[in-house]
Amino acid sequence: MLAARTGTVGNKNAEEALKLRKQSVLSLGSRERALKSSSESGKEGRGRAGQPQQRARRLALLRELEMNWYLRVCELSHEFTIAYTTGMPHRNLGKSGLRVSCLGLGTWVTFGGQISDEVAEQLMTIAYESGVNLFDTAEVYAAGKAEVILGNILKKKGWRRSSLVITTKLYWGGKAETERGLSRKHIIEEIVRAMTHVINQGMAMYWGTSRWSAMEIMEAYSVARQFNMIPPVCEQAEYHLFQREKVEVQLPELYHKIGVGAMTWSPLACGIISGKYGNGVPESSRAALKCYQWLKEKIVSEEGRKQQGKLKDLSPIAERLGCTLPQLAVAWCLRNEGVSSVLLGSSNPEQLIENLGAIQVLPKMTSHVVNEIDNILGNKPYSKKDYRS
């Protein structure tokens, strides 16, 4: 990773580059003064509640100015960026410098299981051409087949490796006692030290956690800092309309304290929010699979029927916004600025294209719309920030 740049760039000399840099800094200063005067003219009672939003806006503004400066120095324009050509927004993974597409493609259940290799290639092609640079898998998915299929497709496509972010997960590796877990035998050494070794050896560039508690993540960070090792940068957590506590209450505190971001999965709650289970369990659905009996039981339970009722109440909002219910659900996840990326799981191209359309719905997720959704769901968790306000 190249962190600093000196000397000349492109056809511009160092003096011109420095001049443009100063212009960017001056622009930032004038814009910040304008923001400051505007905020001071408003109500003073907002206090600390608005500080995180102001910091986020300043950081976004700084990134925009630095990007504009870089493009001008290199005699390029925004038309050359993937984010511009595809319309796919990118966000930092936690407080690291890694930029990931706000929508990623997951391979759980689908790759090596529910779909053929040909369909898997179609899905990856659609995702990549739509601006997705994040692809997630795990050694346990389809007993290792998902990783192999993903790798074979990348090799066949010949996409630049530097344009991709591939994430995988370790723990449930094989049947033997030494083939699973987080021991030195399985991943070289105990967790934090092992991940530091993996990164130092060039086998990975970052590491994160999946389904860890906030206390466990904080402990890993403390161990890393104590022994001069590399801490985790993100946590993979389940997040959707019916699962909110961890992502909306616990992870934001970790982000502000130690910079750990959120990469979320199952935005459609294993297909429950897709609407396909409104009249029972279709034979071709995931819940009909023998190994997903737990999902079927969840759908037909009393709580599952209540969830289906709430989804029906949400349908008019989706219609008013000109989108489908799955698109509304994915956009709802993305409206949380603490979420770096939302992982999509799709079994066919049509489904993936529909879910990717959530990007167009995101600008419509106003505070009024979000409040409407909260009132219907009735499950908004209360954080310390909520109590202060």
N, C-alpha and C positions, 0 to 999 in steps of 0.2 A: 504494500500500500504506500503510495506516494503522498506524504503529508505536507511537504513544503515545496515551493517552487521559486528559484532565483534566476537571475540573468534574463535573457531574452526569450520571448515566446512568439512563434509564428514570424511575421514580418515586422513586428513592432519592437522597438528597442526598449531597453530598461527604463529610460527616462519617461517615455510615453506610457509605459505600463504603470509606473509609479504615479503619473499624473492621473490616469484613469482610476487608480486605486484611491487616491486622495478624493477624487470626485465622488466615489462611492461612499467614502467615509463622511464627507460633507453632506451628501444627500441623506445619509442615515441620520446624521445629527439634526438636520432641518426637519426631517420627517418625525423624529422623536420629539422635537420641541413642539411640533404641531399637535402630536398626539397628547403631549403633556398639557398644553394649554387647553386642548379640547376637554380632557378629562377633568382639569381643575375647574372648568366652567360648569361642570355637572354637579351632581350631588356629592357632598363630601362624606356622606354616611356609609358609603360602600366599604371603606376600610380595607381590610386584608382580603376580603372575599374576591376582589377583582384583580389582585396581584398576580396569581398564576396565569390568568387569561392575558394580562398585559405582557408578562414575560414570554408567553407563547407567541403573541403577535410580534414582539420585538425579534425573537429568534427566527420566525418565518420571514420577517422583513429583511433581516440580515442575510439569510440564505438567498433570498431573491436578489438582493443587491450584489452579493458575491458572484452568483451565477451570471447576472448581467455583465459584471465586470470581466469575468473569465471569457464569456462569449465574445465580447467586444475586442479583448486582447487577441483572441485567436481568430478574429475576423469570421466568426460564426454567428448563427442566430438561433432562436428557440426552435425553428423548424427542424433543426438537426437533432433535437433531443427526443428520446422515445416517449417521454411524458407528454410532449406536445403532439407528436404524430398519432399517438394512440388514445390520448385523453386519460391515461391511467395515472392517477396521483401516486407519488412515492413519499414515504415517511421514513424518518430515522428509526432504526431498531433500538428502542430505549434511548439512552444518551450516548450510544456508540455512533461512529460516523458511517455505519453501514446503511445504505438507502435501499429499502425494499418496497415493492409494489404493495399498495394497500389491500390488494386482493392476491392471494396465493392459491396454488392448486395442491390439494392433498391427495394421497393415494390409498388411504385406509379403506378396506373392504373392496374397493374397485380394482386396482392394479393387481393382477395375478389371481383374481377371484371372480368378482361379479362381471367383469368385462374382458374382452379379448385384447390381445396385444395391439391389434389394428385400431381398435377404438381408443385404447390408451394413447396411441400415437396421435390420433385425431384430436383428442382432448388437449394434449400438450402443445400441439401446433396452434390450436385456436387460442389457448391461453397465452403462449409466447407472442403470437402476432397481435394480441390485444394489449400487450404491454406488461404482462405478468412476468416477473423475473424470479419469483420465489416458488420453489417446488419442494414439498415436504413428504418425507417417507419415514420408515423405521425398519429395523432389522426383523421385527416380529411380524410385520405386515405380510400376509400370505407366506409365512415361514421363510422369509428372505427373498421371495420371488419379486416383490414390489420394487425392491432396491435394484435388482438385476434388470427388470423391464425398464425402469427409469434410466438406468445407465446406458442400456442398449439404444434407447430412443435418442438420448443426447448424442451418442457416438454417431448414429445414423444421420441425424440432422446436421451435425457439424456446426452447431451454434457456438459462438465464442464463449468459452468457459467464464471469461471475465464479466460477461453480461448476465450471468446467472447466480442465484443464491440457492444452494441445495442444503436442506436441513434433514437430518436423520436422528433417530432416537435409539438409545441403548438401554437394555435391562433384560427383556425377555428374548434371549438369543436362541437357545436350543434346549434340548431335553435334559442334557447332563447338568449336574450341579455347577460345574465350572464354566458352563456356556451361558449362564444368565446371572443377573445381578450387576452390581457396580464394584466388583472386587478387582484387585490388581490382575488376577488371572484373566478376567474377562475384558477389561479395558485398560490394562497396563498398571494402574494403581488406583488407590482410593480416591474417588470422585474429583475433588478440587485439584489435587496434585496430578491426577491422571489427565484431566482436561488441559491443565497447563502444559504437561508433557506433549500431548497430542498437538496443541497449537504451536509449541516451540519446534516440533519436528515437521511442521508444515502440512500435517494431515488435516487440519481444520484451521479456520481463522477466528472463529468465535465459538463460545459454548453457552448453552442456556439450560433451563430445567423444564420439566413437563410434569404437571400435576403435583408440584411440591407445595407445601404450606408456606405461608409468609415467614414463619419462624425458621423453617429449614433453609429458605433462600437467604435470609439474613445471617444465619450461621455460616453458610458457604461463603458469603461475602466477607465476613469477619475473619474466617480462616485464611482466605486468599490475601487479605490485607496484612494479617499478622505475619505470614510466612512469605510475603513478597511474591505471591502467585497471581494468576489471572482470575478475576471474578466472573460470574455469569452476567450476560447482557439482557436476557429475556426469560420469560416464563410462558410456556404454552398452557393455556387454560380454556376450559369450556365456557362459551359465552353466547347466550341467545336470549330471546324475549322472556324465557322462563328460568334462566340461570344467570344471576346478576351479581350476587354478593361479592365474590372474590375479585372480579375485574373492576367493579365500580367502587369498592371500599378498601380492600387490602392492597391491591397492586398499585394504585395511585400513590399511596404512602411510600411504598418501596421505590417507585420511580423518582419521587422528589428527594428521598434520602440517599439512595445508592445508584440510581439511574437504570434500574431494571425495567425493561419495556414489556408489553403484552402482545403475544402472538396468539390469536384466539382460533378455536376450531368449533365445528358443529354449529354454524350460525342458524341452521334450519332444524336444530334439535333432532338429528338423525332422521330427518325427513318429516317429522311431525308437523312442522310449520309449512311444509310444502302444500298442504291441503289434500294430499293423496289418501289420507286416513280418515277423511270426514265421514265416510260411509263404510267403515270396516278396513280390513287389511287385504290389499290386492295381492294376488299370487306372485306377481313379478317384483314386489317391493322387498326392501331389506328386512322388514319385520317378518316376512314370510319365510326367511331362511332359518334353517334348523338351529344354527348357533346364535340366533338373535331372538330366542324365545322371550328373553327378558324385555326386549323392546315391544314385542307384541302384548305382553302382559301390562306394560306401562301404558300403552295406547288404549287398551280396553278397560283400564281401571277407572275408578270414579274421578281421580285427579286428571286422567287423560281426557275424559269426557268434558270436564270443566275447561281444559285447555282448548279443546276444539270449539267450545262455545265462545271463548275469548277471541279465537281466530276469526270466527264469523263476524264478531263485532268490529274487528280491525279491517275487514274487507272493504267497507265503505271508504275508509281513509286511503287505502291503496287505489281504489277506483278514482277518487278525487285527485290523487297525485298522478294518475295516468300510468300506474305500474301494477305489477302482479304482487301477490302477498309475499312470495319468496324474495322479490326485489326489495320490498319494503323492509323485510326482516334483516337482510344483509346491510342495507343502507342504515338501518337503525344501529347496527353494530359499529359501522364505520363512523357514525356521527360522534362517537366517543373518541376524543382526540388522544386519549391515553392508549388506544389500540394502534399498534404499529402496522399490523396486517391481519386480515381475516382469511383463514384457509377455507377454500371451497372444496366440496366433495361432489363429483358429478359422475353419473353412470352413462350419459350419452351427450353428444354435442349440443343438442337443443337445450338441454337443462343447463349446461355450462354457459352457453350464450345468454340465456335468460338471466342467470345469476350475475354474470359480468355486467349486465345492464343496470345493476344497482348503482354504478358509478354516476349514471345520469340522474338518479333519484336523490343522491346525497345532497345537492344544493337545495333541494326542496324540504330537507329535514330541519325546519325552523323550530324555535323553542315552543311555538304554539302547537305544532304537530307532535313534537316529543311529549308535551304535557298531555295531549289527547291520548296518546298511546299509554302513558303512565297511568292515567285515570282508568283506562279499560283493564290494564293488567293488574293494577293494585298491588304490585310487588316491588316498588322502588325501595332499595335499601337506604338506610340513613347512615351517613358517615359523620365524623367529627365536624367536618365543615358544615354539614347540614344543621347540626345542633347549634353551632355558633350563630348561624344566620337565622 
